[in-house]
Amino acid sequence: MDPQMNTVLSGLSQTEQERIVRDGFAAKVRRFGKRIPFVRDAAAAYYAMLDPNVPVLTRAALVAPLAYLVMPVDAVPDFIAGLGFTDDLVVILAALRSFGNRLDEGHYEKADEMLG
């Protein structure tokens, strides 16, 4: 796990991280979606995290990167134009590299619906 993500999420249980994602993901996408170049992949990962047909270990592994994306405090503040989501990108890409094969067309279709 990225050391910065570990610091930001330290002390939060898996359940707390999942609550953060469930409560904040859609709002984050509405607020910053057009500025997040990897938003479609992140949204597909979000729907995979919610999908009971995805293996439990994969769903659990997607929670921390998504929580890091949603949390307002991270290594590079999200409001910094051009740089704000670079740290989030690294974290999400690492998760997708490891678990992206578990995201299916249905997850991407739901992501496209969310993104309008």
C-alpha positions as CSV (number, residue, x, y, z in Angstrom):
1,M,0.0,0.0,0.0
2,D,1.2,3.5,-0.8
3,P,2.7,5.0,2.4
4,Q,0.7,8.2,2.1
5,M,-2.6,6.2,1.7
6,N,-1.6,4.2,4.7
7,T,-1.1,7.4,6.8
8,V,-4.4,8.9,5.6
9,L,-6.4,5.7,6.3
10,S,-4.6,4.6,9.4
11,G,-6.9,3.9,12.3
12,L,-9.9,3.4,10.1
13,S,-11.4,-0.1,9.9
14,Q,-12.4,-1.7,6.7
15,T,-16.1,-1.0,7.6
16,E,-15.3,2.7,8.2
17,Q,-13.5,2.9,4.9
18,E,-16.4,1.3,3.1
19,R,-18.8,3.7,4.7
20,I,-16.7,6.6,3.6
21,V,-16.8,5.3,0.0
22,R,-20.5,4.6,0.1
23,D,-21.3,8.0,1.6
24,G,-18.9,10.1,-0.5
25,F,-18.1,8.6,-3.9
26,A,-21.1,9.9,-5.8
27,A,-20.6,13.4,-4.4
28,K,-16.9,13.4,-5.2
29,V,-17.7,12.4,-8.8
30,R,-20.3,15.1,-9.1
31,R,-18.0,17.7,-7.8
32,F,-14.7,16.7,-9.5
33,G,-15.6,14.1,-12.1
34,K,-14.7,16.2,-15.2
35,R,-11.3,16.9,-13.7
36,I,-10.6,13.2,-12.8
37,P,-9.1,11.6,-16.0
38,F,-9.6,8.1,-14.5
39,V,-13.1,8.7,-13.2
40,R,-14.7,5.9,-15.4
41,D,-12.3,3.3,-14.0
42,A,-12.8,4.5,-10.5
43,A,-16.6,4.4,-10.9
44,A,-16.4,0.9,-12.3
45,A,-14.2,-0.1,-9.3
46,Y,-16.9,1.4,-7.0
47,Y,-19.6,-0.7,-8.6
48,A,-17.3,-3.8,-8.4
49,M,-16.9,-3.0,-4.6
50,L,-20.7,-3.1,-4.3
51,D,-21.2,-6.2,-6.4
52,P,-21.8,-9.4,-4.3
53,N,-20.7,-11.5,-7.3
54,V,-17.2,-10.1,-7.1
55,P,-15.0,-12.1,-4.7
56,V,-14.9,-10.8,-1.2
57,L,-11.1,-10.3,-1.1
58,T,-11.3,-8.2,-4.3
59,R,-14.1,-6.1,-3.0
60,A,-12.2,-5.5,0.2
61,A,-9.0,-4.6,-1.7
62,L,-10.9,-2.0,-3.7
63,V,-12.2,-0.2,-0.6
64,A,-8.9,1.5,0.5
65,P,-8.0,3.1,-2.9
66,L,-11.6,4.3,-3.3
67,A,-11.6,5.7,0.3
68,Y,-8.4,7.5,-0.4
69,L,-10.0,9.1,-3.5
70,V,-13.0,10.2,-1.6
71,M,-11.2,11.5,1.5
72,P,-10.6,15.3,1.5
73,V,-7.1,14.9,3.0
74,D,-4.4,13.4,0.9
75,A,-0.9,13.9,-0.4
76,V,-1.8,16.4,-3.1
77,P,-5.0,18.4,-2.4
78,D,-7.6,17.8,-5.1
79,F,-8.3,21.4,-5.8
80,I,-4.8,22.0,-7.2
81,A,-5.4,22.3,-11.0
82,G,-3.4,19.8,-13.0
83,L,-1.9,18.0,-10.0
84,G,-4.7,17.5,-7.5
85,F,-5.6,13.9,-8.5
86,T,-2.1,12.6,-9.4
87,D,-1.7,10.8,-6.0
88,D,-5.2,9.4,-6.3
89,L,-4.4,8.2,-9.9
90,V,-1.4,6.2,-8.6
91,V,-3.4,4.6,-5.9
92,I,-6.4,3.7,-8.2
93,L,-4.1,2.5,-11.0
94,A,-2.2,0.2,-8.6
95,A,-5.6,-1.3,-7.5
96,L,-6.7,-1.7,-11.1
97,R,-3.4,-3.3,-12.1
98,S,-4.0,-5.9,-9.3
99,F,-7.8,-6.4,-9.5
100,G,-8.9,-4.7,-12.7
101,N,-9.6,-8.1,-14.3
102,R,-12.5,-8.5,-11.8
103,L,-14.3,-5.4,-13.3
104,D,-16.7,-6.5,-15.9
105,E,-18.8,-4.7,-18.6
106,G,-21.7,-4.4,-16.2
107,H,-19.5,-2.4,-13.8
108,Y,-18.5,-0.1,-16.6
109,E,-22.1,0.3,-17.8
110,K,-23.1,1.4,-14.3
111,A,-20.2,3.7,-14.2
112,D,-21.3,5.3,-17.6
113,E,-24.8,5.7,-16.2
114,M,-23.4,7.5,-13.1
115,L,-21.3,9.7,-15.2
116,G,-24.1,10.6,-17.5
